[in-house]
């Protein structure tokens, strides 16, 4: 087995093991706040004939800065290898950014083995549509929505922004996305073996599901953050994705966070002095002001 295949296999094994071993989420912490935070839980964003489990996966939580109005919005998609995790594990993401004046939406979506691609991204598109239509009721500005995610969630966020199919099905386009924030994202499924239950093993199907193969011109600005000790291939994928965006004259900011790893990168969000947190807030503030 060549070095490439070994790295890809390690990725497939480690990404699952780290989520199970780690207990799935850090303790909730509330950072030094500019705003108190109101939480609106379990908002239904899509209804079809479905099981109770699917109903829960078609829900989202909103974290809003108390009394704020017309705020930028962070639409956050959790990771978990497209197979595990839940919005409840990312309450600290909601509190962190809402306390800084950013209305934050953390979504659920259906997971494998119950569904396979493209059902995950279709759910994300349904949720995004709901936010566009409803977030003003909760103080957010629907013209200033940033799509963010970690790992598999970053893959889904990038795919939402770059493959026009899913937003078009909702009567929207990537112009509804003010910016994309990818934490340890998966951009090229050709570099990841396994997960055949998610994407099948078909080369063309995996290529179609790879955000890097949908990069065009006039894309939303991207903030791509990855860990110095990230999972195999993810640092390389982040570098290549940034280069592809730049080649197409798209705006991209690439940041490597030193002395951290795949899960620690996202779990340190909200900690005092965390570079990723500061960079995300700065990115949202800067692009919220742009016309």
VODRENKOL-135801 format. One record per residue: x, y, z of N, C-alpha, C in turn. Coordinates in steps of 0.02 Angstrom, whole numbers, padded with zeros to 5 digits, always signed. Example, Ala and Ser with C-alpha at 12.3 -4.5 7.8 and 13.67 -1.06 7.14 Angstrom:
2
+00660-00284+00390+00615-00225+00390+00660-00165+00390;+00642-00112+00354+00684-00053+00357+00645+00002+00394;
end
This chain:
291
+00042-00060+00000+00000+00000+00000+00044+00062+00000;+00032+00109-00046+00072+00169-00051+00058+00217+00006;+00100+00270+00010+00091+00319+00063+00023+00352+00059;+00001+00369-00003-00064+00401-00010-00120+00357+00017;-00120+00293-00001-00173+00248+00022-00171+00240+00097;-00111+00235+00126-00105+00229+00198-00135+00290+00233;-00118+00349+00207-00144+00411+00237-00220+00414+00234;-00247+00394+00177-00319+00395+00168-00353+00346+00215;-00324+00287+00224-00353+00237+00269-00351+00262+00341;-00294+00290+00360-00288+00317+00427-00341+00370+00440;-00351+00413+00391-00403+00465+00396-00471+00433+00413;-00489+00382+00374-00554+00350+00383-00563+00321+00453;-00511+00291+00480-00514+00260+00545-00511+00310+00601;-00466+00358+00596-00455+00405+00650-00513+00453+00658;-00541+00476+00603-00594+00525+00608-00655+00498+00645;-00668+00432+00638-00722+00401+00676-00702+00389+00749;-00642+00364+00759-00619+00346+00826-00615+00408+00871;-00591+00464+00844-00583+00523+00886-00649+00548+00912;-00701+00544+00872-00767+00567+00895-00794+00523+00949;-00787+00457+00942-00815+00412+00992-00776+00414+01057;-00710+00414+01053-00668+00412+01112-00674+00475+01153;-00682+00531+01120-00679+00596+01153-00741+00616+01191;-00796+00579+01184-00856+00597+01220-00899+00648+01184;-00879+00668+01125-00921+00706+01078-00925+00781+01090;-00914+00808+01149-00918+00880+01155-00883+00904+01218;-00857+00966+01215-00826+00995+01275-00879+01020+01323;-00859+01038+01383-00906+01068+01431-00927+01136+01405;-00991+01152+01419-01016+01217+01399-00980+01272+01437;-00957+01322+01401-00926+01380+01432-00956+01442+01402;-00963+01494+01441-00990+01557+01417-00933+01608+01420;-00910+01634+01364-00854+01680+01363-00874+01749+01390;-00823+01792+01401-00837+01861+01418-00884+01889+01365;-00941+01916+01386-00994+01931+01339-01003+02005+01329;-01014+02025+01266-01038+02091+01251-01114+02094+01255;-01146+02036+01245-01219+02029+01248-01237+01968+01289;-01293+01972+01325-01322+01911+01352-01354+01873+01293;-01366+01809+01303-01387+01766+01247-01454+01735+01261;-01499+01741+01214-01563+01706+01216-01558+01644+01171;-01586+01588+01194-01583+01526+01156-01653+01504+01137;-01664+01492+01073-01728+01467+01048-01713+01398+01018;-01737+01346+01050-01717+01278+01032-01769+01244+00988;-01744+01195+00950-01785+01146+00915-01836+01177+00867;-01813+01225+00828-01855+01254+00776-01858+01206+00717;-01918+01190+00695-01927+01144+00639-01914+01180+00573;-01866+01156+00534-01851+01190+00471-01877+01154+00409;-01901+01093+00418-01925+01055+00359-01971+01000+00384;-02025+00988+00348-02074+00937+00367-02089+00892+00309;-02078+00828+00318-02099+00777+00271-02126+00719+00313;-02158+00670+00280-02179+00610+00316-02116+00574+00338;-02106+00570+00404-02041+00546+00429-02049+00517+00498;-01998+00482+00519-01997+00454+00586-01983+00509+00637;-01993+00492+00701-01977+00540+00754-01904+00559+00752;-01860+00510+00739-01789+00525+00735-01774+00575+00679;-01806+00566+00621-01795+00613+00567-01822+00681+00584;-01878+00685+00619-01906+00749+00639-01855+00787+00681;-01821+00753+00726-01771+00786+00768-01711+00809+00728;-01697+00774+00674-01641+00793+00631-01660+00851+00584;-01723+00869+00581-01744+00927+00542-01761+00985+00588;-01718+00994+00638-01726+01049+00686-01660+01088+00691;-01666+01150+00715-01608+01192+00726-01618+01233+00790;-01563+01256+00818-01564+01299+00877-01537+01368+00857;-01567+01420+00886-01547+01489+00873-01520+01520+00938;-01462+01550+00933-01431+01587+00989-01428+01660+00967;-01466+01702+01001-01471+01771+00979-01445+01819+01033;-01408+01870+01013-01388+01921+01061-01450+01957+01087;-01458+01960+01151-01518+01989+01181-01525+02063+01160;-01584+02080+01135-01603+02148+01116-01569+02173+01053;-01524+02133+01023-01491+02155+00961-01537+02144+00902;-01527+02184+00850-01568+02179+00790-01525+02193+00728;-01539+02157+00674-01501+02167+00613-01429+02142+00618;-01418+02090+00658-01350+02064+00667-01330+02019+00609;-01264+02011+00598-01242+01957+00553-01261+01890+00582;-01262+01839+00539-01286+01773+00559-01233+01721+00541;-01217+01678+00589-01175+01620+00576-01219+01558+00575;-01220+01525+00518-01258+01463+00507-01208+01406+00513;-01210+01368+00569-01157+01321+00584-01180+01249+00575;-01138+01208+00540-01153+01138+00525-01103+01094+00562;-01127+01051+00605-01082+01009+00645-01047+00956+00603;-00990+00933+00627-00955+00878+00597-00976+00811+00626;-00935+00759+00612-00950+00693+00638-00951+00640+00584;-00910+00649+00531-00902+00599+00478-00967+00584+00441;-01014+00631+00441-01079+00622+00408-01120+00567+00440;-01098+00541+00498-01130+00483+00528-01151+00493+00601;-01120+00539+00637-01134+00548+00708-01135+00622+00727;-01154+00635+00789-01155+00701+00821-01223+00734+00815;-01229+00792+00846-01294+00825+00854-01282+00898+00872;-01329+00941+00856-01323+01012+00870-01313+01026+00944;-01339+00982+00987-01333+00993+01059-01261+00991+01083;-01217+00960+01045-01146+00957+01064-01109+01022+01049;-01142+01069+01016-01109+01131+00995-01143+01193+01024;-01172+01185+01083-01202+01243+01116-01151+01298+01128;-01089+01278+01143-01038+01328+01156-01022+01371+01095;-01031+01342+01035-01023+01382+00974-01076+01437+00973;-01138+01418+00987-01192+01467+00988-01181+01522+01038;-01163+01503+01100-01151+01554+01151-01092+01598+01135;-01039+01569+01108-00979+01608+01094-00993+01666+01047;-01023+01650+00990-01032+01702+00939-01092+01747+00953;-01145+01721+00983-01201+01764+01000-01181+01814+01053;-01137+01795+01099-01114+01842+01150-01072+01898+01122;-01050+01889+01060-01011+01941+01025-01052+01978+00972;-01118+01969+00974-01161+02007+00930-01177+01973+00864;-01166+01908+00859-01178+01871+00797-01233+01819+00811;-01292+01828+00781-01344+01778+00788-01319+01712+00758;-01323+01659+00797-01293+01595+00776-01346+01541+00774;-01347+01505+00718-01394+01450+00707-01353+01386+00702;-01369+01337+00744-01336+01272+00742-01387+01220+00721;-01373+01185+00666-01424+01141+00637-01409+01067+00648;-01463+01028+00645-01458+00956+00636-01471+00939+00563;-01451+00880+00543-01467+00853+00477-01465+00777+00483;-01499+00743+00438-01500+00670+00441-01431+00641+00427;-01418+00584+00456-01352+00554+00455-01353+00484+00424;-01297+00463+00399-01287+00394+00378-01281+00350+00440;-01312+00290+00444-01337+00249+00389-01409+00261+00369;-01445+00306+00404-01515+00318+00385-01521+00345+00315;-01474+00387+00295-01475+00416+00227-01404+00415+00199;-01398+00426+00134-01332+00434+00103-01334+00498+00061;-01275+00519+00039-01270+00578-00004-01317+00569-00065;-01356+00621-00083-01351+00691-00064-01401+00713-00011;-01429+00667+00028-01481+00687+00076-01455+00733+00130;-01392+00725+00152-01364+00770+00203-01365+00842+00178;-01339+00852+00117-01333+00921+00091-01402+00949+00074;-01449+00906+00054-01517+00930+00043-01548+00957+00108;-01536+00922+00163-01560+00946+00228-01528+01013+00245;-01463+01019+00233-01429+01083+00247-01460+01139+00206;-01475+01125+00143-01506+01176+00100-01576+01195+00125;-01615+01145+00148-01681+01160+00177-01673+01206+00238;-01625+01190+00281-01614+01230+00341-01592+01301+00323;-01548+01307+00274-01525+01373+00253-01584+01414+00227;-01627+01383+00187-01686+01418+00161-01729+01444+00218;-01740+01401+00268-01780+01422+00326-01749+01482+00360;-01684+01482+00367-01650+01538+00400-01658+01603+00359;-01649+01598+00294-01659+01657+00251-01729+01686+00261;-01778+01642+00265-01848+01665+00270-01867+01688+00339;-01833+01664+00391-01858+01675+00459-01812+01711+00507;-01748+01717+00491-01701+01740+00541-01713+01812+00562;-01744+01853+00521-01758+01922+00540-01804+01925+00601;-01846+01873+00611-01890+01871+00669-01851+01864+00734;-01789+01842+00727-01746+01830+00786-01688+01879+00790;-01693+01934+00752-01643+01987+00756-01586+01981+00708;-01584+01930+00666-01530+01922+00618-01546+01954+00552;-01494+01972+00515-01501+02003+00449-01495+01949+00396;-01548+01934+00358-01544+01881+00307-01498+01897+00249;-01475+01960+00245-01427+01979+00193-01355+01969+00216;-01346+01946+00278-01278+01939+00306-01270+01871+00339;-01284+01818+00300-01278+01750+00327-01212+01719+00306;-01174+01696+00355-01110+01662+00344-01120+01588+00358;-01098+01546+00313-01105+01473+00321-01039+01445+00348;-01043+01413+00406-00983+01385+00437-00993+01313+00456;-00938+01277+00465-00943+01208+00487-00875+01180+00502;-00874+01122+00534-00812+01088+00552-00812+01018+00522;-00756+01000+00490-00745+00933+00464-00799+00915+00412;-00841+00864+00425-00894+00848+00378-00942+00907+00370;-00952+00945+00423-00994+01004+00419-00964+01057+00374;-00897+01063+00374-00864+01110+00329-00870+01087+00257;-00867+01021+00246-00879+00994+00179-00948+01015+00155;-00999+01006+00197-01067+01022+00176-01077+01097+00165;-01045+01138+00207-01050+01210+00197-01019+01233+00132;-00960+01206+00117-00926+01224+00055-00966+01199-00006;-00994+01139-00001-01032+01112-00056-01095+01153-00068;-01127+01175-00014-01186+01218-00020-01170+01281-00059;-01113+01311-00044-01094+01374-00075-01070+01366-00147;-01040+01309-00163-01006+01302-00228-01046+01262-00280;-01085+01213-00259-01127+01176-00306-01196+01208-00307;-01212+01243-00359-01273+01283-00362-01337+01241-00359;-01331+01176-00369-01391+01133-00374-01435+01138-00312;-01405+01137-00253-01443+01128-00192-01479+01193-00171;-01446+01250-00178-01480+01313-00164-01532+01328-00218;-01517+01311-00280-01565+01324-00334-01630+01287-00321;-01626+01227-00294-01686+01189-00278-01729+01224-00225;-01698+01269-00187-01733+01308-00136-01752+01378-00161;-01740+01391-00226-01754+01457-00253-01703+01509-00233;-01642+01487-00215-01589+01532-00191-01527+01522-00234;-01476+01562-00220-01411+01554-00252-01357+01569-00201;-01294+01560-00221-01238+01574-00176-01234+01648-00158;-01269+01691-00193-01270+01762-00175-01305+01773-00108;-01341+01722-00084-01372+01726-00018-01322+01712+00038;-01261+01692+00020-01209+01676+00069-01158+01732+00069;-01150+01766+00126-01102+01822+00130-01031+01797+00135;-01020+01738+00164-00953+01710+00170-00957+01639+00194;-00902+01601+00183-00898+01530+00203-00840+01522+00251;-00852+01488+00307-00801+01477+00358-00792+01402+00367;-00734+01377+00346-00721+01305+00347-00667+01289+00399;-00684+01247+00447-00637+01224+00498-00620+01151+00483;-00557+01137+00467-00535+01068+00453-00581+01035+00403;-00592+01067+00347-00640+01044+00299-00616+00987+00254;-00663+00948+00230-00651+00896+00180-00674+00925+00113;-00627+00938+00068-00643+00970+00004-00638+00924-00056;-00600+00870-00049-00588+00824-00105-00597+00752-00080;-00655+00723-00096-00669+00655-00073-00628+00603-00109;-00595+00622-00163-00549+00576-00196-00488+00561-00154;-00475+00602-00103-00419+00592-00059-00438+00554+00005;-00500+00532+00009-00525+00499+00069-00555+00432+00049;-00525+00376+00072-00554+00311+00059-00605+00295+00114;-00645+00243+00101-00696+00226+00149-00757+00269+00140;-00802+00268+00190-00864+00306+00188-00906+00289+00127;-00901+00226+00103-00941+00206+00045-01015+00207+00062;-01033+00199+00125-01103+00203+00144-01130+00274+00141;-01084+00323+00140-01103+00393+00135-01105+00416+00063;-01051+00402+00025-01042+00429-00042-01038+00376-00097;-01042+00313-00079-01027+00257-00124-00953+00259-00142;-00929+00206-00174-00860+00204-00195-00850+00227-00267;-00904+00251-00298-00901+00271-00368-00861+00336-00376;-00812+00335-00419-00767+00393-00427-00806+00455-00448;-00850+00449-00496-00886+00507-00521-00934+00535-00468;-00964+00490-00429-01009+00513-00376-00971+00552-00323;-00912+00528-00305-00871+00562-00254-00845+00628-00282;-00829+00630-00345-00806+00692-00376-00862+00744-00375;-00923+00722-00390-00980+00767-00391-00994+00795-00321;-00977+00756-00270-00988+00777-00201-00930+00816-00171;-00877+00828-00210-00817+00862-00186-00821+00937-00200;-00820+00979-00149-00824+01051-00160-00771+01078-00207;-00711+01050-00205-00656+01076-00246-00671+01071-00320;-00715+01025-00340-00731+01016-00410-00788+01061-00433;-00810+01105-00389-00863+01152-00407-00841+01225-00401;-00777+01236-00390-00753+01305-00382-00758+01341-00449;-00789+01399-00447-00794+01442-00506-00772+01512-00488;-00789+01559-00530-00774+01629-00517-00832+01661-00479;-00819+01716-00446-00871+01754-00411-00903+01713-00355;-00861+01673-00319-00886+01636-00262-00888+01680-00200;-00926+01661-00148-00923+01700-00085-00852+01697-00057;-00832+01747-00017-00767+01744+00016-00762+01682+00061;-00703+01652+00062-00690+01593+00104-00640+01609+00158;-00653+01585+00218-00604+01581+00272-00592+01507+00284;-00531+01483+00270-00514+01412+00278-00463+01407+00335;-00482+01372+00388-00440+01363+00447-00427+01288+00455;-00364+01270+00469-00350+01200+00483-00297+01195+00538;-00291+01136+00567-00247+01125+00624-00178+01101+00601;-00127+01121+00637-00059+01099+00622-00055+01023+00624;-00090+00992+00671-00090+00919+00677-00159+00891+00658;-00183+00912+00601-00249+00891+00579-00248+00818+00556;-00307+00791+00540-00311+00723+00515-00276+00718+00447;-00255+00658+00429-00218+00649+00366-00254+00679+00307;-00218+00716+00267-00238+00749+00204-00276+00813+00214;-00303+00829+00274-00345+00888+00279-00306+00953+00274;-00245+00955+00301-00204+01014+00291-00189+01025+00218;-00170+00971+00185-00155+00975+00113-00217+00996+00074;-00275+00967+00091-00336+00986+00056-00352+01060+00065;-00341+01085+00125-00354+01156+00137-00309+01201+00095;-00246+01182+00090-00199+01221+00049-00218+01219-00025;-00236+01160-00049-00254+01153-00120-00320+01190-00135;-00367+01186-00088-00431+01221-00097-00420+01296-00101;-00378+01322-00057-00364+01394-00058-00331+01414-00124;-00285+01373-00148-00252+01387-00211-00301+01386-00269;-00348+01338-00268-00398+01334-00322-00442+01396-00322;-00463+01419-00264-00504+01479-00260-00466+01540-00286;-00403+01545-00266-00363+01602-00289-00352+01601-00364;-00343+01541-00392-00334+01535-00464-00395+01562-00502;-00454+01554-00471-00515+01579-00501-00532+01650-00479;-00483+01683-00448-00490+01753-00427-00543+01762-00373;-00556+01709-00335-00601+01714-00278-00563+01735-00216;-00597+01767-00170-00565+01791-00109-00560+01734-00058;-00501+01724-00031-00492+01671+00018-00440+01691+00069;-00452+01674+00132-00405+01684+00186-00389+01615+00214;-00326+01596+00215-00304+01530+00238-00264+01538+00303;-00285+01500+00355-00252+01506+00420-00238+01437+00448;-00174+01425+00465-00155+01363+00500-00146+01379+00574;-00181+01343+00617-00176+01354+00689-00124+01306+00718;-00072+01334+00746-00017+01294+00772-00036+01259+00837;+00000+01205+00851-00004+01168+00914-00075+01145+00931;-00112+01124+00880-00179+01098+00893-00194+01042+00844;-00250+01008+00855-00269+00950+00815-00341+00957+00792;-00366+00906+00758-00430+00910+00723-00488+00931+00768;-00499+00894+00822-00555+00910+00866-00540+00969+00912;-00478+00974+00935-00460+01028+00980-00470+01096+00946;-00460+01098+00881-00469+01161+00844-00539+01188+00855;-00590+01146+00847-00659+01171+00855-00678+01176+00928;-00651+01132+00970-00670+01135+01041-00638+01194+01078;-00587+01225+01050-00558+01284+01081-00594+01348+01063;-00644+01343+01019-00684+01402+01002-00713+01431+01066;-00704+01496+01076-00730+01530+01135-00682+01535+01193;-00626+01499+01191-00577+01504+01245-00540+01571+01239;-00518+01597+01296-00482+01660+01296-00421+01657+01251;-00415+01706+01206-00357+01712+01163-00355+01663+01105;-00409+01626+01094-00409+01576+01039-00405+01611+00972;-00356+01593+00932-00344+01626+00868-00401+01612+00818;-00425+01550+00816-00479+01534+00769-00541+01577+00784;-00559+01583+00848-00617+01623+00867-00608+01695+00845;-00550+01724+00860-00537+01793+00842-00539+01803+00766;-00512+01755+00730-00510+01760+00657-00581+01756+00627;-00622+01712+00653-00691+01705+00629-00730+01769+00642;-00725+01796+00702-00761+01858+00718-00738+01915+00673;-00673+01920+00662-00646+01972+00619-00671+01964+00547;-00672+01902+00523-00696+01888+00455-00769+01908+00447;-00811+01890+00496-00882+01908+00493-00891+01982+00497;-00856+02015+00542-00863+02088+00548-00843+02123+00484;-00787+02103+00456-00761+02135+00395-00809+02127+00337;-00833+02067+00327-00876+02055+00269-00948+02075+00280;-00968+02085+00342-01034+02113+00356-01038+02186+00336;-00981+02219+00339-00979+02291+00321-00974+02302+00246;-00950+02250+00210-00942+02257+00138-01009+02262+00104;-01012+02300+00051-01074+02308+00012-01076+02258-00046;
end
